[in-house]
Amino acid sequence: MSEFDANTLEAPVAIAVLTHIVRSIVDDAEAVNVSSGPGKGDKILLEVRVGPGDLGRVIGRRGRTAQSIRTVVRAAAANDDVDV
């Protein structure tokens, strides 16, 4: 799914926040792709793809950046009334 097709997205606010955060971190913002799909139970799985060389920036040291991104996106998903 495209992050800009708001009619078919289950969590448009969460996807928009995730896209914005990741694009602001990486060097190649055009290579960022966020997709959504069914997760475990009633949760929504958000998947992020970045360009080569940018994965380390998104993960961060010991995964701290990735964990912080997860926390912010979960809070944004509260506006969509979904769990991500």
MDAnalysis code that builds the backbone (N, CA, C; Angstrom):
import MDAnalysis as mda
import numpy as np

u = mda.Universe.empty(252, n_residues=84, atom_resindex=np.repeat(np.arange(84), 3), trajectory=True)
u.add_TopologyAttr("name", ["N", "CA", "C"] * 84)
u.add_TopologyAttr("resid", np.arange(1, 85))
u.add_TopologyAttr("resname", ["MET", "SER", "GLU", "PHE", "ASP", "ALA", "ASN", "THR", "LEU", "GLU", "ALA", "PRO", "VAL", "ALA", "ILE", "ALA", "VAL", "LEU", "THR", "HIS", "ILE", "VAL", "ARG", "SER", "ILE", "VAL", "ASP", "ASP", "ALA", "GLU", "ALA", "VAL", "ASN", "VAL", "SER", "SER", "GLY", "PRO", "GLY", "LYS", "GLY", "ASP", "LYS", "ILE", "LEU", "LEU", "GLU", "VAL", "ARG", "VAL", "GLY", "PRO", "GLY", "ASP", "LEU", "GLY", "ARG", "VAL", "ILE", "GLY", "ARG", "ARG", "GLY", "ARG", "THR", "ALA", "GLN", "SER", "ILE", "ARG", "THR", "VAL", "VAL", "ARG", "ALA", "ALA", "ALA", "ALA", "ASN", "ASP", "ASP", "VAL", "ASP", "VAL"])
u.atoms.positions = np.array([
    [0.831, -1.186, 0.000],
    [0.000, 0.000, 0.000],
    [0.870, 1.242, 0.000],
    [0.375, 2.269, -0.593],
    [1.085, 3.540, -0.611],
    [0.716, 4.332, 0.629],
    [1.678, 5.087, 1.147],
    [1.414, 5.850, 2.360],
    [0.501, 7.038, 2.120],
    [0.189, 7.331, 0.847],
    [-0.621, 8.496, 0.549],
    [-2.058, 8.151, 0.191],
    [-2.419, 6.888, 0.171],
    [-3.772, 6.476, -0.172],
    [-4.582, 6.344, 1.112],
    [-5.100, 7.455, 1.605],
    [-5.739, 7.499, 2.930],
    [-7.057, 6.740, 2.981],
    [-7.687, 6.459, 1.856],
    [-8.972, 5.766, 1.868],
    [-8.840, 4.291, 2.205],
    [-7.694, 3.682, 1.917],
    [-7.536, 2.261, 2.152],
    [-6.641, 1.949, 3.349],
    [-6.107, 2.953, 3.983],
    [-5.199, 2.715, 5.096],
    [-5.956, 2.508, 6.389],
    [-5.426, 1.618, 7.206],
    [-6.035, 1.367, 8.498],
    [-5.565, 2.372, 9.540],
    [-4.374, 2.921, 9.348],
    [-3.788, 3.834, 10.324],
    [-3.102, 4.999, 9.610],
    [-3.856, 5.908, 9.014],
    [-3.233, 6.964, 8.217],
    [-2.362, 7.922, 9.032],
    [-2.755, 8.244, 10.249],
    [-1.960, 9.164, 11.070],
    [-0.643, 8.502, 11.471],
    [-0.708, 7.261, 11.892],
    [0.501, 6.544, 12.296],
    [1.469, 6.404, 11.122],
    [0.955, 6.114, 9.949],
    [1.811, 5.960, 8.773],
    [2.428, 7.300, 8.384],
    [1.659, 8.369, 8.462],
    [2.193, 9.690, 8.129],
    [3.290, 10.102, 9.109],
    [3.090, 9.837, 10.387],
    [4.097, 10.172, 11.404],
    [5.353, 9.336, 11.182],
    [5.183, 8.046, 10.956],
    [6.327, 7.161, 10.721],
    [7.109, 7.599, 9.493],
    [6.421, 7.918, 8.426],
    [7.088, 8.360, 7.200],
    [7.866, 9.646, 7.440],
    [7.263, 10.579, 8.127],
    [7.932, 11.859, 8.403],
    [9.190, 11.671, 9.249],
    [9.087, 10.871, 10.291],
    [10.233, 10.662, 11.180],
    [11.380, 9.985, 10.431],
    [11.074, 8.918, 9.711],
    [12.135, 8.172, 9.028],
    [12.770, 9.024, 7.928],
    [11.951, 9.769, 7.179],
    [12.511, 10.621, 6.119],
    [13.408, 11.718, 6.694],
    [13.136, 12.167, 7.907],
    [13.974, 13.204, 8.498],
    [15.288, 12.645, 9.027],
    [15.365, 11.340, 9.247],
    [16.577, 10.717, 9.783],
    [17.549, 10.306, 8.676],
    [17.039, 9.769, 7.579],
    [17.895, 9.167, 6.559],
    [18.490, 10.207, 5.611],
    [19.510, 9.795, 4.872],
    [20.125, 10.657, 3.870],
    [19.296, 10.702, 2.593],
    [18.771, 9.547, 2.163],
    [18.004, 9.447, 0.921],
    [16.521, 9.326, 1.260],
    [15.851, 10.466, 1.427],
    [14.444, 10.468, 1.835],
    [13.524, 9.884, 0.767],
    [13.922, 9.951, -0.490],
    [13.086, 9.423, -1.571],
    [13.035, 7.899, -1.573],
    [14.004, 7.251, -0.950],
    [14.051, 5.790, -0.920],
    [13.199, 5.198, 0.200],
    [12.621, 6.034, 1.053],
    [11.810, 5.547, 2.170],
    [10.457, 5.067, 1.654],
    [10.094, 3.848, 2.063],
    [8.805, 3.277, 1.688],
    [8.178, 2.667, 2.938],
    [6.980, 3.110, 3.281],
    [6.262, 2.589, 4.441],
    [5.027, 1.860, 3.930],
    [4.864, 0.611, 4.362],
    [3.685, -0.156, 3.962],
    [3.013, -0.720, 5.209],
    [1.738, -1.036, 5.077],
    [0.997, -1.590, 6.208],
    [0.337, -2.896, 5.795],
    [0.097, -3.714, 6.787],
    [-0.551, -4.997, 6.561],
    [-1.047, -5.554, 7.874],
    [-1.677, -6.706, 7.814],
    [-2.178, -7.302, 9.057],
    [-1.035, -7.824, 9.916],
    [-1.149, -7.599, 11.204],
    [-0.164, -8.097, 12.158],
    [-0.766, -9.208, 12.983],
    [-0.182, -9.491, 14.115],
    [-0.708, -10.519, 15.009],
    [-1.969, -10.014, 15.690],
    [-2.969, -10.841, 15.736],
    [-4.226, -10.457, 16.375],
    [-4.900, -9.340, 15.613],
    [-5.291, -8.297, 16.325],
    [-5.970, -7.166, 15.686],
    [-5.029, -5.991, 15.452],
    [-3.724, -6.247, 15.532],
    [-2.737, -5.185, 15.325],
    [-2.441, -4.995, 13.843],
    [-1.898, -3.844, 13.527],
    [-1.484, -3.521, 12.168],
    [0.041, -3.490, 12.138],
    [0.621, -4.158, 11.150],
    [2.066, -4.198, 10.990],
    [2.488, -3.094, 10.030],
    [3.393, -2.243, 10.472],
    [3.950, -1.199, 9.618],
    [5.380, -1.590, 9.288],
    [5.690, -1.609, 8.000],
    [7.017, -2.009, 7.542],
    [7.694, -0.839, 6.860],
    [8.946, -0.602, 7.222],
    [9.716, 0.514, 6.668],
    [10.862, -0.042, 5.836],
    [10.998, 0.494, 4.639],
    [12.130, 0.157, 3.773],
    [12.907, 1.445, 3.505],
    [14.215, 1.365, 3.649],
    [15.067, 2.531, 3.407],
    [16.150, 2.145, 2.416],
    [16.829, 3.147, 1.904],
    [17.899, 2.922, 0.946],
    [19.115, 2.289, 1.591],
    [20.026, 1.799, 0.737],
    [21.252, 1.188, 1.279],
    [22.073, 2.215, 2.051],
    [22.562, 1.810, 3.191],
    [23.374, 2.694, 4.012],
    [22.590, 3.472, 5.055],
    [21.265, 3.490, 4.949],
    [20.451, 4.245, 5.900],
    [19.859, 3.383, 7.008],
    [19.986, 2.076, 6.904],
    [19.381, 1.187, 7.899],
    [19.959, 1.434, 9.291],
    [21.257, 1.644, 9.367],
    [21.895, 1.902, 10.664],
    [21.398, 3.169, 11.323],
    [21.083, 4.179, 10.517],
    [20.552, 5.429, 11.067],
    [19.178, 5.214, 11.692],
    [18.360, 4.388, 11.064],
    [17.007, 4.144, 11.565],
    [17.036, 3.257, 12.808],
    [17.926, 2.289, 12.838],
    [18.018, 1.401, 14.003],
    [18.668, 2.116, 15.172],
    [19.756, 2.820, 14.930],
    [20.440, 3.539, 16.004],
    [21.299, 2.622, 16.846],
    [21.960, 3.223, 17.808],
    [22.828, 2.431, 18.687],
    [21.987, 1.583, 19.619],
    [22.273, 0.282, 19.564],
    [21.547, -0.699, 20.376],
    [20.043, -0.638, 20.167],
    [19.595, -0.136, 19.028],
    [18.178, -0.113, 18.706],
    [17.392, 0.988, 19.388],
    [18.081, 1.947, 19.963],
    [17.395, 3.006, 20.707],
    [16.550, 3.890, 19.802],
    [17.061, 4.227, 18.626],
    [16.292, 5.064, 17.704],
    [15.051, 4.335, 17.232],
    [15.202, 3.065, 16.868],
    [14.054, 2.275, 16.418],
    [13.001, 2.163, 17.523],
    [13.433, 1.951, 18.744],
    [12.480, 1.843, 19.851],
    [11.764, 3.171, 20.091],
    [12.478, 4.263, 19.973],
    [11.846, 5.575, 20.138],
    [10.831, 5.839, 19.029],
    [11.170, 5.445, 17.809],
    [10.225, 5.600, 16.696],
    [8.977, 4.773, 16.958],
    [9.147, 3.539, 17.430],
    [7.989, 2.685, 17.744],
    [7.087, 3.347, 18.781],
    [7.676, 3.942, 19.811],
    [6.898, 4.578, 20.870],
    [6.071, 5.742, 20.323],
    [6.685, 6.583, 19.508],
    [5.984, 7.742, 18.949],
    [4.876, 7.290, 17.992],
    [5.142, 6.281, 17.180],
    [4.138, 5.810, 16.216],
    [2.976, 5.141, 16.939],
    [3.247, 4.423, 18.015],
    [2.138, 3.834, 18.793],
    [1.245, 4.932, 19.383],
    [1.855, 6.001, 19.842],
    [1.073, 7.117, 20.369],
    [0.247, 7.778, 19.255],
    [0.826, 7.915, 18.081],
    [0.092, 8.492, 16.949],
    [-1.032, 7.582, 16.502],
    [-0.845, 6.278, 16.635],
    [-1.888, 5.326, 16.237],
    [-3.111, 5.408, 17.136],
    [-2.955, 5.984, 18.312],
    [-4.114, 6.165, 19.203],
    [-5.157, 7.066, 18.545],
    [-4.725, 8.008, 17.691],
    [-5.664, 8.846, 16.960],
    [-6.457, 8.045, 15.928],
    [-5.888, 6.938, 15.462],
    [-6.553, 6.070, 14.489],
    [-7.367, 4.969, 15.164],
    [-7.301, 4.881, 16.482],
    [-7.970, 3.816, 17.255],
    [-7.535, 2.429, 16.812],
    [-6.221, 2.258, 16.597],
    [-5.668, 0.962, 16.234],
    [-4.398, 0.703, 17.034],
    [-3.979, -0.542, 17.070],
    [-2.701, -0.927, 17.654],
    [-1.753, -1.251, 16.519],
    [-0.524, -0.742, 16.627],
    [0.481, -1.029, 15.594],
    [1.669, -1.707, 16.212],
])
